[in-house]
Amino acid sequence: MVFDRVSVPIAVCDVYGAVLLTNPAMAAECGTTPGRLRGLDVLELFRPQEATQVERIAEALRLRHRSRYQVSVRWQAPGGAERYGELTADPVSDTVEETPTLLVMLRVLGERKAPEAPEDRPAKVAPIEARVLALLAGGATTARAARETGLTVDGVNYHLRRLSARWGAANRTELVARAYAKGVLAPGAWPPEPAAP
């Protein structure tokens, strides 16, 4: 079908904005497949920038005006970036009396990068937590870590439990591995040491 081969994101919606059919390009903008968009409200997928634009279009359609309508929209791209552009809706039907369907085309005008994900930034830990992690990475027992940091054994365990809960680590080995992955411990250093801030 030619509709599926068009590179412009296109959807066919009922007069209320419910998606009846989309091409793969439109589905790709939503990070899904065409069939999964059926029945969804096009203005929930693409957020209008001005509510008054949508209200004017709804009134014009109710009065059966046959114009091309444009709405400035924003939406979340599959990679997490926020995109912005215009939806253009053309009412189409075989007769003037018939309730039209809307041929909706999307024009992408730009994109703002997604904010840096927390896991992409070095994790923030207290200096004492970084020191405890470095000692564990070097093979220290809880008792030795307590002696070298001036904490009690319970104090060391407290910090380890907090870090494990924060990072979702199941055991100490995983906790140390995550500390390296998150940039808390300096790679290539022996004995292990906290990374420079």
Backbone as CSV, one residue per row, in Angstrom:
resi,resn,N_x,N_y,N_z,CA_x,CA_y,CA_z,C_x,C_y,C_z
1,MET,0.838,-1.171,0.000,0.000,0.000,0.000,0.892,1.246,0.000
2,VAL,0.551,2.222,-0.815,1.331,3.454,-0.943,1.415,4.183,0.391
3,PHE,0.343,4.165,1.156,0.281,4.824,2.454,1.440,4.402,3.350
4,ASP,1.772,3.114,3.341,2.849,2.593,4.185,4.228,3.012,3.711
5,ARG,4.354,3.389,2.450,5.671,3.730,1.900,5.997,5.216,1.970
6,VAL,5.024,6.020,2.317,5.258,7.464,2.414,6.161,7.734,3.608
7,SER,7.205,8.539,3.383,8.162,8.795,4.467,7.685,9.866,5.450
8,VAL,6.661,10.624,5.068,6.093,11.639,5.958,5.197,10.938,6.979
9,PRO,5.328,11.254,8.276,4.443,10.653,9.275,2.988,11.069,9.036
10,ILE,2.118,10.077,8.809,0.713,10.338,8.493,-0.179,9.428,9.328
11,ALA,-1.319,9.981,9.740,-2.356,9.194,10.423,-3.708,9.592,9.864
12,VAL,-4.635,8.664,9.902,-6.023,8.960,9.587,-6.771,8.843,10.905
13,CYS,-7.514,9.912,11.260,-8.219,9.955,12.537,-9.699,10.234,12.294
14,ASP,-10.519,9.858,13.262,-11.917,10.277,13.169,-11.991,11.751,13.541
15,VAL,-13.166,12.335,13.424,-13.327,13.763,13.644,-12.992,14.175,15.080
16,TYR,-12.964,13.214,16.012,-12.629,13.511,17.408,-11.151,13.327,17.713
17,GLY,-10.364,12.886,16.725,-8.927,12.729,16.913,-8.465,11.331,17.264
18,ALA,-9.385,10.343,17.304,-8.982,8.962,17.584,-8.312,8.379,16.341
19,VAL,-7.163,7.767,16.513,-6.394,7.223,15.393,-7.108,5.996,14.826
20,LEU,-7.333,6.030,13.507,-7.919,4.887,12.805,-6.833,4.082,12.104
21,LEU,-5.819,4.791,11.593,-4.788,4.163,10.775,-3.554,5.052,10.781
22,THR,-2.377,4.467,10.839,-1.140,5.259,10.731,-0.173,4.552,9.803
23,ASN,0.752,5.313,9.268,1.809,4.686,8.476,3.008,4.411,9.396
24,PRO,3.955,3.592,8.950,5.120,3.269,9.792,5.924,4.494,10.236
25,ALA,5.974,5.541,9.408,6.733,6.745,9.786,6.107,7.424,11.003
26,MET,4.784,7.469,11.069,4.108,8.072,12.231,4.318,7.201,13.464
27,ALA,4.196,5.892,13.278,4.397,4.981,14.408,5.826,5.087,14.941
28,ALA,6.793,5.269,14.050,8.197,5.390,14.472,8.396,6.627,15.344
29,GLU,7.678,7.718,15.057,7.774,8.921,15.889,7.284,8.651,17.309
30,CYS,6.417,7.662,17.452,5.872,7.306,18.770,6.592,6.100,19.373
31,GLY,7.570,5.563,18.646,8.346,4.434,19.161,7.559,3.142,19.232
32,THR,6.664,2.922,18.264,5.847,1.713,18.292,5.518,1.279,16.867
33,THR,4.564,0.396,16.731,4.116,-0.072,15.422,2.751,0.532,15.108
34,PRO,2.387,0.617,13.821,1.123,1.265,13.454,-0.108,0.710,14.171
35,GLY,-0.207,-0.589,14.316,-1.392,-1.192,14.936,-1.591,-0.788,16.384
36,ARG,-0.521,-0.496,17.088,-0.625,-0.143,18.508,-1.155,1.273,18.734
37,LEU,-1.202,2.081,17.705,-1.700,3.451,17.842,-3.205,3.541,17.612
38,ARG,-3.775,2.513,17.032,-5.208,2.537,16.712,-6.048,2.786,17.966
39,GLY,-6.950,3.773,17.866,-7.844,4.104,18.969,-7.301,5.136,19.938
40,LEU,-6.003,5.428,19.876,-5.431,6.441,20.772,-5.763,7.836,20.260
41,ASP,-5.799,8.789,21.152,-6.081,10.174,20.786,-4.796,10.816,20.272
42,VAL,-4.835,11.331,19.048,-3.639,11.907,18.443,-3.093,13.079,19.261
43,LEU,-3.967,13.795,19.978,-3.502,14.932,20.779,-2.983,14.523,22.152
44,GLU,-3.059,13.234,22.475,-2.358,12.731,23.656,-0.970,12.253,23.261
45,LEU,-0.814,11.798,22.016,0.496,11.376,21.514,1.375,12.595,21.234
46,PHE,0.755,13.647,20.707,1.448,14.877,20.361,0.768,16.015,21.117
47,ARG,1.450,16.562,22.119,0.843,17.563,23.001,0.767,18.925,22.318
48,PRO,-0.435,19.474,22.207,-0.582,20.811,21.612,0.073,21.868,22.498
49,GLN,0.648,22.872,21.862,1.291,23.955,22.601,0.290,24.999,23.054
50,GLU,-0.810,25.119,22.325,-1.832,26.103,22.679,-3.195,25.433,22.632
51,ALA,-3.869,25.382,23.751,-5.191,24.764,23.814,-6.182,25.493,22.921
52,THR,-5.992,26.803,22.762,-6.934,27.575,21.946,-6.910,27.135,20.489
53,GLN,-5.751,26.682,19.992,-5.685,26.171,18.622,-6.634,24.994,18.456
54,VAL,-6.593,24.081,19.395,-7.408,22.870,19.318,-8.888,23.226,19.427
55,GLU,-9.223,24.149,20.319,-10.624,24.559,20.485,-11.168,25.179,19.204
56,ARG,-10.359,26.015,18.535,-10.804,26.643,17.277,-11.024,25.584,16.200
57,ILE,-10.152,24.611,16.129,-10.298,23.551,15.125,-11.549,22.730,15.409
58,ALA,-11.771,22.367,16.666,-12.951,21.584,17.035,-14.229,22.327,16.641
59,GLU,-14.270,23.636,16.886,-15.443,24.446,16.528,-15.627,24.497,15.010
60,ALA,-14.544,24.668,14.281,-14.622,24.715,12.815,-15.119,23.387,12.256
61,LEU,-14.642,22.282,12.810,-15.096,20.969,12.340,-16.571,20.751,12.673
62,ARG,-16.979,21.212,13.836,-18.382,21.077,14.220,-19.275,21.828,13.234
63,LEU,-18.779,22.962,12.740,-19.524,23.761,11.766,-19.307,23.276,10.328
64,ARG,-18.574,22.161,10.191,-18.297,21.512,8.897,-17.483,22.395,7.940
65,HIS,-16.599,23.211,8.505,-15.683,23.983,7.660,-14.647,23.027,7.099
66,ARG,-14.267,23.235,5.862,-13.332,22.344,5.174,-12.003,23.047,4.934
67,SER,-11.290,23.333,5.977,-10.008,24.010,5.861,-8.901,23.081,6.317
68,ARG,-7.695,23.507,6.076,-6.525,22.798,6.609,-6.210,23.438,7.944
69,TYR,-5.997,22.606,8.970,-5.757,23.104,10.319,-4.371,22.683,10.778
70,GLN,-3.661,23.625,11.410,-2.329,23.329,11.920,-2.293,23.536,13.424
71,VAL,-1.592,22.624,14.105,-1.430,22.699,15.557,0.051,22.519,15.875
72,SER,0.613,23.433,16.639,1.997,23.280,17.111,1.998,22.260,18.239
73,VAL,2.894,21.272,18.136,2.904,20.174,19.112,4.321,19.858,19.575
74,ARG,4.373,19.140,20.693,5.617,18.568,21.228,5.337,17.114,21.553
75,TRP,6.372,16.288,21.528,6.217,14.882,21.894,7.564,14.303,22.262
76,GLN,7.503,13.178,22.941,8.707,12.473,23.388,9.134,11.502,22.290
77,ALA,10.326,11.686,21.751,10.868,10.776,20.735,11.312,9.489,21.418
78,PRO,11.406,8.388,20.659,11.805,7.105,21.262,13.117,7.150,22.040
79,GLY,14.079,7.976,21.633,15.352,8.063,22.350,15.307,8.926,23.593
80,GLY,14.147,9.508,23.898,14.015,10.328,25.089,14.079,11.821,24.831
81,ALA,14.511,12.209,23.626,14.577,13.634,23.312,13.163,14.178,23.132
82,GLU,13.011,15.468,23.374,11.713,16.097,23.135,11.759,16.750,21.759
83,ARG,10.811,16.370,20.909,10.717,16.953,19.575,9.569,17.938,19.529
84,TYR,9.639,18.835,18.570,8.542,19.765,18.363,8.308,19.917,16.868
85,GLY,7.082,20.266,16.531,6.724,20.407,15.125,5.279,20.825,14.971
86,GLU,4.708,20.495,13.809,3.328,20.857,13.506,2.559,19.656,13.023
87,LEU,1.353,19.533,13.531,0.388,18.577,12.987,-0.514,19.364,12.053
88,THR,-0.712,18.858,10.851,-1.635,19.461,9.907,-2.775,18.485,9.702
89,ALA,-3.988,18.942,9.915,-5.169,18.083,9.767,-6.017,18.601,8.609
90,ASP,-6.290,17.703,7.665,-7.160,18.009,6.527,-8.414,17.163,6.639
91,PRO,-9.604,17.771,6.769,-10.841,16.981,6.772,-11.078,16.417,5.366
92,VAL,-11.362,15.130,5.292,-11.636,14.490,3.994,-12.881,13.619,4.108
93,SER,-13.734,13.693,3.082,-14.908,12.826,2.987,-15.380,12.852,1.551
94,ASP,-16.230,11.901,1.196,-16.738,11.821,-0.173,-17.759,12.905,-0.477
95,THR,-18.531,13.320,0.538,-19.539,14.360,0.328,-19.420,15.405,1.423
96,VAL,-19.989,16.572,1.182,-19.946,17.660,2.150,-20.770,17.310,3.384
97,GLU,-21.865,16.566,3.201,-22.742,16.224,4.323,-22.140,15.144,5.225
98,GLU,-21.279,14.335,4.668,-20.699,13.215,5.418,-19.737,13.733,6.491
99,THR,-19.735,13.082,7.672,-18.786,13.447,8.726,-17.387,13.090,8.237
100,PRO,-16.489,14.063,8.222,-15.169,13.806,7.644,-14.265,12.993,8.582
101,THR,-13.300,12.358,7.966,-12.171,11.840,8.724,-11.066,12.875,8.573
102,LEU,-10.046,12.777,9.397,-8.956,13.744,9.337,-7.690,13.060,8.850
103,LEU,-7.098,13.617,7.822,-5.797,13.172,7.367,-4.787,14.051,8.094
104,VAL,-4.026,13.443,8.998,-3.112,14.187,9.869,-1.678,13.912,9.448
105,MET,-0.952,14.981,9.160,0.462,14.857,8.790,1.305,15.567,9.842
106,LEU,2.444,15.000,10.130,3.350,15.559,11.133,4.585,16.112,10.450
107,ARG,4.931,17.340,10.793,6.166,17.934,10.298,7.071,18.172,11.499
108,VAL,8.203,17.510,11.523,9.168,17.654,12.617,9.998,18.906,12.349
109,LEU,10.002,19.822,13.313,10.753,21.066,13.143,12.062,21.082,13.916
110,GLY,12.133,20.310,14.989,13.364,20.315,15.768,13.296,19.363,16.939
111,GLU,14.402,19.359,17.693,14.514,18.412,18.800,15.411,19.001,19.871
112,ARG,15.037,18.742,21.113,15.892,19.064,22.256,16.395,17.756,22.818
113,LYS,17.685,17.689,23.066,18.254,16.445,23.599,17.638,16.106,24.939
114,ALA,17.562,14.807,25.189,17.064,14.331,26.473,18.061,14.723,27.556
115,PRO,17.561,15.037,28.740,18.503,15.322,29.821,19.357,14.091,30.097
116,GLU,20.555,14.349,30.524,21.477,13.255,30.807,20.872,12.338,31.859
117,ALA,20.832,11.051,31.543,20.261,10.081,32.474,21.147,9.977,33.705
118,PRO,20.550,9.765,34.879,21.350,9.683,36.098,22.450,8.633,36.011
119,GLU,22.187,7.511,35.323,23.215,6.475,35.262,24.365,6.853,34.342
120,ASP,24.195,7.929,33.510,25.273,8.376,32.643,26.229,9.319,33.369
121,ARG,25.805,9.854,34.497,26.646,10.764,35.267,27.317,9.976,36.388
122,PRO,28.485,10.431,36.822,29.078,9.771,37.984,28.121,9.873,39.176
123,ALA,27.989,8.781,39.890,27.086,8.759,41.041,27.649,9.637,42.146
124,LYS,26.747,10.277,42.872,27.161,11.100,44.013,27.079,10.228,45.256
125,VAL,28.202,10.100,45.935,28.240,9.363,47.199,29.036,10.198,48.199
126,ALA,28.756,9.968,49.448,29.504,10.650,50.503,30.949,10.132,50.488
127,PRO,31.910,10.961,50.891,33.308,10.517,50.907,33.510,9.238,51.728
128,ILE,32.784,9.100,52.841,32.936,7.893,53.659,32.427,6.668,52.904
129,GLU,31.346,6.834,52.114,30.821,5.714,51.325,31.828,5.308,50.252
130,ALA,32.444,6.288,49.597,33.448,5.984,48.577,34.639,5.260,49.196
131,ARG,35.044,5.677,50.392,36.181,5.031,51.078,35.844,3.588,51.432
132,VAL,34.629,3.350,51.947,34.198,1.980,52.290,34.181,1.114,51.030
133,LEU,33.667,1.656,49.928,33.630,0.887,48.674,35.042,0.551,48.187
134,ALA,35.952,1.510,48.298,37.338,1.262,47.883,37.971,0.163,48.732
135,LEU,37.719,0.188,50.033,38.264,-0.858,50.907,37.689,-2.229,50.548
136,LEU,36.384,-2.294,50.299,35.770,-3.572,49.913,36.330,-4.067,48.587
137,ALA,36.514,-3.148,47.633,37.060,-3.538,46.335,38.459,-4.124,46.483
138,GLY,39.195,-3.672,47.498,40.538,-4.193,47.761,40.550,-5.465,48.589
139,GLY,39.368,-5.964,48.953,39.288,-7.222,49.690,39.150,-7.092,51.187
140,ALA,38.932,-5.897,51.688,38.808,-5.708,53.138,37.519,-6.331,53.660
141,THR,37.598,-6.849,54.870,36.400,-7.349,55.550,35.654,-6.152,56.141
142,THR,34.450,-6.404,56.604,33.669,-5.340,57.232,34.408,-4.801,58.455
143,ALA,35.014,-5.697,59.253,35.731,-5.283,60.460,36.932,-4.407,60.095
144,ARG,37.681,-4.808,59.080,38.847,-4.004,58.664,38.398,-2.648,58.120
145,ALA,37.331,-2.623,57.317,36.802,-1.357,56.787,36.378,-0.448,57.943
146,ALA,35.802,-1.045,58.983,35.387,-0.262,60.145,36.610,0.345,60.834
147,ARG,37.657,-0.454,61.036,38.871,0.046,61.690,39.508,1.180,60.881
148,GLU,39.608,1.004,59.571,40.311,1.986,58.735,39.521,3.275,58.508
149,THR,38.224,3.219,58.689,37.404,4.420,58.484,36.988,5.079,59.789
150,GLY,37.223,4.390,60.905,36.814,4.926,62.199,35.332,4.718,62.484
151,LEU,34.682,3.879,61.692,33.272,3.549,61.924,33.174,2.275,62.749
152,THR,31.994,1.986,63.204,31.733,0.674,63.809,31.380,-0.278,62.678
153,VAL,31.345,-1.576,62.978,30.920,-2.572,61.985,29.484,-2.262,61.544
154,ASP,28.644,-1.883,62.504,27.264,-1.518,62.168,27.227,-0.285,61.255
155,GLY,28.127,0.652,61.483,28.193,1.852,60.641,28.559,1.515,59.204
156,VAL,29.537,0.599,59.032,29.928,0.166,57.686,28.745,-0.534,57.014
157,ASN,28.107,-1.446,57.764,26.953,-2.164,57.203,25.814,-1.212,56.835
158,TYR,25.632,-0.174,57.621,24.600,0.821,57.333,24.849,1.463,55.963
159,HIS,26.084,1.911,55.731,26.418,2.541,54.449,26.277,1.557,53.296
160,LEU,26.677,0.319,53.506,26.569,-0.686,52.442,25.105,-0.987,52.114
161,ARG,24.252,-1.078,53.136,22.819,-1.315,52.895,22.203,-0.166,52.115
162,ARG,22.552,1.068,52.497,22.008,2.245,51.791,22.429,2.253,50.325
163,LEU,23.710,2.002,50.078,24.198,1.986,48.695,23.561,0.844,47.903
164,SER,23.440,-0.330,48.526,22.827,-1.480,47.839,21.382,-1.174,47.461
165,ALA,20.657,-0.542,48.370,19.261,-0.197,48.096,19.179,0.867,46.997
166,ARG,20.045,1.866,47.053,20.028,2.954,46.067,20.358,2.448,44.666
167,TRP,21.319,1.520,44.566,21.768,1.038,43.263,21.150,-0.297,42.870
168,GLY,20.357,-0.876,43.723,19.727,-2.155,43.399,20.731,-3.303,43.322
169,ALA,21.762,-3.265,44.150,22.785,-4.319,44.154,22.356,-5.458,45.079
170,ALA,22.484,-6.679,44.588,22.042,-7.845,45.348,23.073,-8.302,46.380
171,ASN,24.358,-8.010,46.150,25.412,-8.441,47.074,26.595,-7.477,46.977
172,ARG,27.604,-7.736,47.769,28.749,-6.817,47.811,29.552,-6.821,46.517
173,THR,29.651,-7.964,45.882,30.382,-8.031,44.608,29.709,-7.128,43.583
174,GLU,28.382,-7.223,43.514,27.641,-6.380,42.576,27.752,-4.907,42.977
175,LEU,27.763,-4.634,44.257,27.887,-3.262,44.741,29.217,-2.650,44.291
176,VAL,30.309,-3.398,44.421,31.623,-2.908,43.996,31.651,-2.724,42.479
177,ALA,31.067,-3.686,41.739,31.028,-3.565,40.281,30.263,-2.307,39.865
178,ARG,29.153,-2.038,40.538,28.367,-0.838,40.214,29.133,0.432,40.566
179,ALA,29.914,0.380,41.640,30.721,1.547,42.023,31.712,1.893,40.916
180,TYR,32.312,0.872,40.299,33.215,1.126,39.166,32.423,1.640,37.963
181,ALA,31.289,1.000,37.668,30.476,1.396,36.508,29.940,2.816,36.649
182,LYS,29.662,3.241,37.865,29.099,4.574,38.090,30.171,5.643,38.279
183,GLY,31.444,5.255,38.183,32.515,6.229,38.288,32.874,6.631,39.697
184,VAL,32.419,5.866,40.696,32.736,6.186,42.088,34.160,5.750,42.410
185,LEU,34.582,4.611,41.866,35.943,4.113,42.085,36.772,4.340,40.822
186,ALA,38.023,4.711,41.016,38.918,4.997,39.893,39.336,3.702,39.208
187,PRO,39.078,3.566,37.919,39.500,2.358,37.214,41.027,2.327,37.077
188,GLY,41.599,1.142,37.136,43.032,0.969,36.934,43.909,1.313,38.124
189,ALA,43.317,1.671,39.243,44.118,2.021,40.428,44.191,0.824,41.365
190,TRP,45.399,0.547,41.890,45.544,-0.482,42.928,46.478,0.053,43.981
191,PRO,46.132,-0.014,45.207,44.854,-0.502,45.718,43.714,0.414,45.259
192,PRO,42.472,-0.119,45.249,41.333,0.677,44.789,41.203,1.972,45.574
193,GLU,40.807,3.010,44.864,40.622,4.314,45.509,39.429,5.028,44.880
194,PRO,38.832,5.922,45.646,37.720,6.692,45.077,38.186,7.520,43.875
195,ALA,37.316,7.686,42.907,37.631,8.513,41.739,37.702,9.966,42.171
196,ALA,38.483,10.735,41.451,38.573,12.175,41.749,37.240,12.831,41.431
197,PRO,36.774,13.765,42.270,35.485,14.423,42.023,35.499,15.296,40.793
